[in-house]
Amino acid sequence: MLFSKVRGTTPLKSELISPSQLSSSDIEAWTRFVGADLALDSPFLTPGWSQAVERAQRGLPGVARRGGPRVAIFEGEDGARGFLPVRLRGATAMPIGAPMCDYQGLIATGPLLSDARQLLGALKVDRLDFSHILADQPAFARYLRGRDVSHGIHAPKGYAAYAADHAARSGILKDLNKRRRKAEREIGPVRFEAHSRSTTAFEALVGWKRALMRATGQTDIFEAGWPLRLMHELFTGRDPDFGAVLFTLTFGDQLVASHLHLRSRHTIHAWMIGHDHAFDRYSPGLVLFQDILRWMDDTPFSYLDFGGGDYRFKQQFANTRRETGHGFVGRLSAATLVRSAEYALRAAAESLDLGHLSSLPGKAMRRLDLLRGLG
C-alpha cells in the first residue's frame, strides 16, 4: 500500500510482515538506523528483540488468534526507510513484547511521517497503543496522555571519570564502598562475574522476582509462559549484536544478587534484577550495579539504562535521563471509543483530590494492559 508522505519527501510504501520474515537487507538497514542515532540505541529497538519475542510467543493460542508480532516496513525509492515493530491484538496494536518491553518507537534515520495516525493504515488496525514511546519522536507528540522518565548512566570516559564527577552530586558510590567492605569483613570475599552461564544464578533470579511479585500483590508475569522462554533464550543465546548478559555477585560462597541485562551496540539495559533480601543491609543489588559500571570500561558499552520507574536508587546513580510517553492514536471505532473513555475516567480521577482513589483508574488501566500483553 502507498504510505502517506512527509512534506517534502517522496511517497513511501509500507509492508506488514512477521519479524521472522525480515530479509538480511532489512536487518542490515534496521541495525544501521539504530547505530546512527544514539537515541535509538536500545536493545528493545533492535530487530533481535522483535525476532526473539516472536519465537517466545510462537504457538500460544491467544497470540496466534489475535495476530501476534508484526513489523511494518516503510520503503522509499532507495529501499527501507523505517521500521515499526508491534504486536497485533485484534483491531489494536501494542508494543511488541509488552509488558517486558521498556521502549517503543519508530526506527528511522530521519523524519518518516508527520502524524502517527498515518500508521493505522500500514498496521491495518483501528488503534495503536503505546506505553513507553520515545517522547522526542514528533509524530506521537499530540497523542501523548502522560510522560514518564527513564534514568541512566552515560559514562563514555569510564567508571573513574563518572565516579569523580558524580561524587559532587550523590554519595551513593561512597556508601556502597563502605557496604562492600562490611560484607567482606562479616561474610567473606565479594566476587563479581559477568557473562555468567550459571543456571543456578538464573533460576535464583527468577525465584526472587516471583517472590517479590507475590509479596507486593503484583501479577506473576511468568505464569504466561512466554516471558520465561524469552528470558531463557536470551540468557543462553550467543548473538553478537543482541542478547543478554547475566551478572552475579557473591559474598563468600553465597549468591546474593543476579541481574539479567539486555545489550545492544553501546547500551546495557537493566532488564531483570534481583537479590537475596536476607542481605539487604549490604545493598547487594546496588553493589552489583557498581561492579557492572566498572566492567563496562573494557567493553564497547558506554550507557547503562535503568529503564522506567522513578526509584530512588536510579536517581542516585543517574547522570542523564530520557522521557517516554504513554497514550494511543486511533480512528473512529469501538476500540478507540473504549480507550478514550478509559483515559477520560483516568484524567477526571487524577484531577480530583481523592487521595489514593485518584490513582485507581490509572492502576486499573496499567494492570489491564499488562494482562493484554501477557495473554
N, C-alpha and C positions, 0 to 999 in steps of 0.2 A: 504494500500500500504506500501511497505518497504521504510523507510526513510533512506537516506544516513547516514552512521555512522560517528561520530567524531573519529579521530585516537585514538586507544587505548580503545574504548568503544564498547559495543555490539550494533548491529543494532537496530534502533528504528522504530516502526510502527507509521503511522500517520492516524488520522481520522478527518474528517471535519464535524462539526455539528453546529446547531444553539445554541446560548447561553442558550435558554430555555431548551435545551436537556441535559445540563450538569447534571450529576448524583451527588448525595450527596458526593460520594467519590471524584469526580472530583473537586467539590467546596472545599472540605476539603484539598485536595492536593494543589490546587491553593492558597488558603488562607495561607497554611503553607509555601509555597515558598515565598510569599510576606513578611510574618512575619520573615523569616530567613535572609532577606537581606534588610538593610536599604535603599539601592539604589532603591529597588522596592516598598518601602512603599509609594505609591501614590494612591489616590482614583481612578485614571484613569487606574491603572493596577490591579484592583480588579475584581473578577467575577461579583460583584454587578453592576459595571459600564456597562459592556457589556450587562447584562440582562436588565438593565434599558433603555439603548439605544434601544435594540430590541423592548421592549414594547412601547416606544415612537414612533418608526418608523413603527410599525405594521399597515398594511392597506394602507400605502402610495403606490400608483400605481408605481411610479418610482423606489422605493426601491425594491418592490416585483418583478418587471420585470427584474431588473438587478442583483438580487442575495441577497442583504441585509446582515445583520450582521452574521458573522460566527466565530467559534473558531476552530483553528487547535490544536488537542491534539496529543502530541508525547509520545509514551509509550514504555517502556523497559520491561524487564522480571519482574521487581518489581513494575509495574504499571506506572501511569502517571509520566513523567519526565519533561514535559514543556508544555506551552500553548502560543498561539499567536492569539489574537483577531483581526479581521479585518472587514471591510465592503467590500463585493464583488460588483463590478460595471462592469458588462460585463467581459471583458478579463483582468481587472485590479483589484487589491486590494488596499485599502487605510485605514488609521486609523479609527477604529470604533468610531463613534460619532463625527468625524471631521465635522465642524470646532470648535466644542465645547470641543475638547479633547486636553489637553496640553502635554500629554506624550504618547509614544508608545514604546513597547519593548517586547522582549521575556521574559516570566515569567518562570524561571527555577532556580534551586539551584546551578548549575554549568555549565560548557561548554556543550551546547546542539548540536551545529553544528559549523563548521569552516567557512562556507560561506553562506551568506543569499540567494544566488542563489538556494540553496537546498530547500528553502521554496516554490518555484514556483510550484513544483510538488505537494507538500502537499496541497497548496491552489487551485490548478487546474486553475492557471491564467498565463498569459504571462508577467505580470508586477506587481511589488509591489512598491507602492509609500509610502514614509514616510516623515513626516513634523516635528515631534518632537521626533525622535528616541533617545533613551538614547545613547549618543555618546561613552560611555565606553563599549558598547557591541561589541566585536571584529568582530562578523560575519558581521556587517554592515559597518565597518570602510572603506573598499575600495570603497564603493558606496556612501559615503557622498559627496554632492556637495556644502555644506556650513555648517557652525556651528552657533549656537545661544547660548545665555546664559539665564539661569533661576536663579533668585536670591531668597534667602530665609533666614530665621532666625532660627538658631539652638539654643534652649535655654533649655538644659536638666537640668540646675540648677535653672531655674525660671527667672522671669522678673527682679528682683533686680540685680542678677548677670549679666544678659545680659546688663542691663542699665549701670551698673558700668563699665563694660568692653567696652561698645560701646561709652561712653561719650568721650573717648580719640580720637575717630575716626570721630565722627559726632555730630553736635549739634542739630539734629532733635528732640530728645526727650525733651531737654530743651526748644526749641522753641514751641513745642506742649503744654507743661505745661503752657506757657505764653498765648497761644491762648485759652486754656481751661478756664483759669481764666478770660480772657477778655470776652468770651462768657457768663460766669456766671454773670459777672458784668452787661453786656449790655442787655442780653436776659433773663436769668433765669438758674435754676439748669441744670447741664449736667447729663443726665441719660443714662446708658448703659444697654442693655438687650441682653442676649444670649438665644438661643433656642426660639426665638420669634415665636409665631403662628399667628401673625397679618397679615391678608390678605391685609390690607391697606398698610403695610410696604412692603409686597411682590409686590403688584401692583405698588407702587411708584418706587421700584427698576426697574421694567420692563419699566415703563414710562420714567425714567431718562435715561436708556440705549437706548431706541428708540429715544429719543430726541437728544442724543449725536450722534447717528449714522446718523440721518438726518442732523444735523448741520455740521458734518465733511464729508458728502458725502459718507458714508460707506453703504454697503448693509445691509438692515434690516433683520437680521438673523431670527427674529421671524415670518416673513411672511411665512416661510416654514412650520409653524405649529408644527412640532415635537420638535424643541428646547424649546418652551414654555411648551409643555406637559412634557418634560423631567425635566425641572426646577420645575414644579408644583409637579410632583410625588416625587422628591427628597425633596422638601420643606415639604410635608405632610407625608413622609414616617417615619417609626419607626424601620427600620432595625438597630440592634445594631452594626453591623460590617461595614456598609457603608451607606452613605446618605449625607445629607446637614444640615447645621446649619445656621439659619437666625439671624444675629446680627443687632441691631438697635442702633441709637444714637439720642437722642432728646435734644434740647435746650429749656428749659421751657416746653411748650406744643407742640412744633413744631418738627416734624420728619425732621432731617437734613441729615441723612446718613443711608444706609441699605446695608448690604453685605450678599450674599449667598455663603458660603464656603463649599466645599466638605470635607469629613472626611474619613480617613482610620484608621489604628490602632494607629499610633503615629503622623500622619500628618494632619494638616488643610491646605487646598489649597484655596487660594483666587481666586474664580471662577468668580462670578458676583459681581461687586462692583459699587456703585453709590451714589451720594449725590445731594442735592439741591444746585445748583450753586448760588442761592441768598445769600448763607452763605460762599462763597469761602474764604473770608478774615479770617475765623476761621479754615480753612482746616479741615472740619468735617470728611471727609473720612479718613484722616491720624490720627486724634484723635481717631476714632473708631478702627483703627488698634492697636493703643497703648492700648486701653482697652481690645482688644482681646488677646493681649500678656499677660496682667495681668491675665485675666480669665484662660488662659492655665495653670497657676500654680496649679490649683485644678483639673486638668484633666489628662488623660493619654497622652495628646498631647505635644510634645516637639519640633515640627518643623512646622513653618509657611512658606508655599511655595507660592511665588508670581507668579510663572509661568514665561513664556517667556515675552520678551519685555524689552528693556534697558531703562526703565523710571527712571527719576532722583530720585523719592521717593523710588524706590526699591533699588537703590544703597545706598541711605542714611540710610535705615533701615537695610539692609542685613549684615550678618556676614559670609555668605557662598554662594556658587554658584555651579551650575552644568551645564554641557554642553549637549546640544541636537544637532541633525543634521537633515538636510533635503536632500533628494535625491531619488534615485529609483534603483531597480535592475530588470532586465528583460532579457528575451531570444529573439532571433531574431523573430520579429513580427512587424506588423503595429503599434501596441500600443507602443512598445519600440522605434521604429524609430521616432514616433511623439514626444515622451518625450525627446529623445536625441536631436532632432532638437531644441526644446524649450530651453533646458539647454545650447546648443551651442550658440544660439542667445543671451541668457541672459549673458553668460560669455563674449562674444565678446563686448556687450554693456558696461558691467561693467569694462572692461579693458581699455576703451577709456575715455578721458577727455571731456565728453559731458554735464557736469553739471547735471541737473535733468533728462535729457534724458537718461542718463546711467542707471537709476533705473527703467525706464518704463517697459522693458521686465519682470523684476522680479516682479514688482507690478501686471502686467497683469497675470503672472502665479499664483500668490497667489490669485488673485481675481477669476480666473478660477477654482482653486482648491476649493475655498470657495463655489462657486456655484455648483460644482460637489458634494461636501459633503452635501449640503442642499437639492439637488434635488433627 
